[in-house]
């Protein structure tokens, strides 16, 4: 019996380590007091956002973080019920789901997170939720990068238009004199 528990612990530790390693982001959330139907609805929304939600023991989560060289900050302790929301790609949609669901059901809140291999606090996770999506940020950046070129073309067009206007005025003056 003791060996079975030990094997189970090894498997769970490997699972936690792989979960952290394979995710480009993860959020540690609390779900204390939420009923099964509401938690199931939350999980469905997380899946729709391209993430997955797994309930794990805090010791396995901490082990998974440590095995991936993501140390917990001094004084930060994982306690209580903890679920891990993990995914690849843009971290904003999952954070938005957690934040919005937390507004409806106060039982779900951020504890902390890991984005691109860096540990973030609950407050920073909320800031991620408030950010526009990666695609929107890329579009805004592209707009900023194109603005000087568009202004340059506009200035060039104005200069050409001014030269054409001067030439047209000169032509009209010559026609009046003839």
Steps between C-alpha positions, in 0.01 A plus 500: 500500500782741583661433160174580320480836673861569419449419131193722498701784653775456241246505218326809642835678544588422136158619387539829688850548356378432145201731546726789594762418233250464215306819576599844380282636779321371805284655766460369852146564615290431805154349466391464863127448548398477134249229413571228245267641232658847518853357495407285201368811323827679585705213357294508179570872461872441563506229230320736261779753567759241393621398846452216742418495870643239737460467874827402670643483847702806591810291569493361144450846353797634696707199394404551134599867520830421672583223251464760223720756676207722591545572865227633719576848635616538858201477731256369237322187618253288310212405729139397474332363192701577186427440134747556218382662178766438236532554128716597207509824306322816610450513880230768485187300407534256791572785743193684373284190560634464855444868576150513347393174666639635826267798471199267482629245748725647766632153583735507200794738538862523392769384740793555262620403156792425273525676164791423265690330782469788747300483821236774530284607793121489507491875435719458190276214380204738521699751294554229236123444496445870433743510208378480143565170323832434329344553156364843600839601643673387181255702290558808718877457470474462123292818485765685699775370274311595183402849618836667422504347151145617437589850622810502276294403195247770592777763519639384166156520342452852640838609360417358158158663510659836585744470207213408266296796629793738442550363148127526428496860622803580284333336199181698559702821527679423171167428328358835625805685364471343157 
